[in-house]
Structure formats: structure tokens, C-alpha cells
Amino acid sequence: MYRVNVEGTANVVNIALEKNVRRFIYVSSVAALGRTATGGTVNEEKKWEASKANTHYGKSKHNGELEVWRGISEGLNGVILNPSTILGFGDWNSSSCAIFKKIYEEFEWYTPGINGFVGVEDVARVASMLVESDISGQRFIVSSDNWTFKKLMDTIADSFGKKKPSKQSTPLLLSFAWKMEKVKSFLKGSKPLLTRESARVAMSKTYFENTKLLDAFPGFLFTPLDQAIRKATAKYLETVGRGPHY
């Protein structure tokens, strides 16, 4: 992950500088802004702080961003996007898509955390707008709404026509769950869907602001999350049973 997100980014920045690329849009993550154990509100002015709440993914994206800022200081015409958790259709065995599979399987547990979410097509729209703009040397948080994980899971369940999760998890139960997932993934040779880091995120209450983006593009409107979820679940339902990919 560090090789891809840091070294890979450095390589792309270097070739972009060498070839005088007109525009450079780096899709990072709100994780690159850092998290704190107490949560709180995050905007583009947040400074990275070392914290146990930061995931390795967040650290790798933060260090990748440093390569982009280095490129910008060397003349690269670039912008950084920091999407919150992206919701949409994809391989529901990995990444944020996995939550759709869990809810489809009527997973019973939810956490009390709060997080930012955004539809995948909105992230693509913002990237497209910034490619055509003359904004450079800036970052933008791309986040539609801050929802509880319970609200997110209930909305997905309703859209699938499945049973909603009804049992609230505790820090102790999450600790047990990620340890069991670690053992299971080791035996299967697969990546764990839940880690100690993602368990911490699931318990935190973090709010992400989108004011800077909306001020820069006053005509832009985020797709309502429930609408983005319905579109994604419809596609998942169409593909269930079509093959091992799903």
C-alpha cells in the first residue's frame, strides 16, 4: 500500500513534471487529513497529527499527498481531492463496497460512529470540473453528508429489502471481531474486511465540511445519499448470482 500510494504517486508526479502535463488531479482521501480519537469536525485547514486513530491507509495517502505538494512547488498545475467514504457499485468483496454485501447478507451489528459519505459519481463529477478549471495548489473535501453508520446501514437495508441491523456493537465486541477477522484472513490468505484501525474509525464521530467546494462551484449539487444508495443497490441486485466476482 505504501509503495503504491507513496512511491507510485511520486513516480506519476515526476513524469507529469517531465512531460509538462497540463492538469494534475490527485484523488486522495479524507483519511490523509488525519483523525483524532475524539473525532470532531474536519475541514481543509486541518493539520496532520500523529495519532493512533490514523490508519495505515491514511498515513500512506498523507505521504502521497506530500509528493503532490512537492510537485506543485516545482510548478505542477495540480489539485488534491479528499473524498470521504465513497458509496457506489463495484466489487462488493472489497473496499467500501463491502458494506453493501454485509447488509445484503443481513449483518446484525452496527456501530455508533458518524462519518462522511459521498456517491462515487459525485467524486467523478468534481474531478471533471476541476480538470476544466484554473484552480491550482488547493485541496477540496468531497463529502455529501455526515451520517451515523446506523442510518447508512438502515438505508442500504431498506433499498435491498433486507432486515436492518439491530444490535449495537461495543468497543470490546469490535476488538474481538477484528482479532477473529485477522485469524480468518490469515487462514484463507485473504485481506481482512475489519482491522483494528477500521474498528476505531467505526466507533469515532467525525464530521466533514464541504463548504470550500460548494463556494468554489456554487452550481454544484451533491446527489442525495439515499438516491446514490438506491442506484448502487439496484446494480448489485442485478448482478447477484452472475459469477464468483460478486
Stockholm file with secondary structure:
# STOCKHOLM 1.0

chainA/1-246         MYRVNVEGTANVVNIALEKNVRRFIYVSSVAALGRTATGGTVNEEKKWEASKANTHYGKSKHNGELEVWRGISEGLNGVILNPSTILGFGDWNSSSCAIFKKIYEEFEWYTPGINGFVGVEDVARVASMLVESDISGQRFIVSSDNWTFKKLMDTIADSFGKKKPSKQSTPLLLSFAWKMEKVKSFLKGSKPLLTRESARVAMSKTYFENTKLLDAFPGFLFTPLDQAIRKATAKYLETVGRGPHY
#=GR chainA/1-246 SS CHIIIIIIHHHHHHHHHHTTCSCEEEECCGGGGCCCTTCEEECTTCCCCCCTTCCHHHHHHHHHHHHHHHHHHTTCCEEEEEECEEESSSCTTSGGGHHHHHHHTTCCEECCCEEEEEEHHHHHHHHHHHHHSCCCSEEEEECCEEEEHHHHHHHHHHHHTCCCCCEECCHHHHHHHHHHHHHHHHHHTSCCSSCHHHHHHHHCBEEECCHHHHHHSTTCCCCCHHHHHHHHHHHHHHHTTSCTTC
#=GC SS_cons         CHIIIIIIHHHHHHHHHHTTCSCEEEECCGGGGCCCTTCEEECTTCCCCCCTTCCHHHHHHHHHHHHHHHHHHTTCCEEEEEECEEESSSCTTSGGGHHHHHHHTTCCEECCCEEEEEEHHHHHHHHHHHHHSCCCSEEEEECCEEEEHHHHHHHHHHHHTCCCCCEECCHHHHHHHHHHHHHHHHHHTSCCSSCHHHHHHHHCBEEECCHHHHHHSTTCCCCCHHHHHHHHHHHHHHHTTSCTTC
//
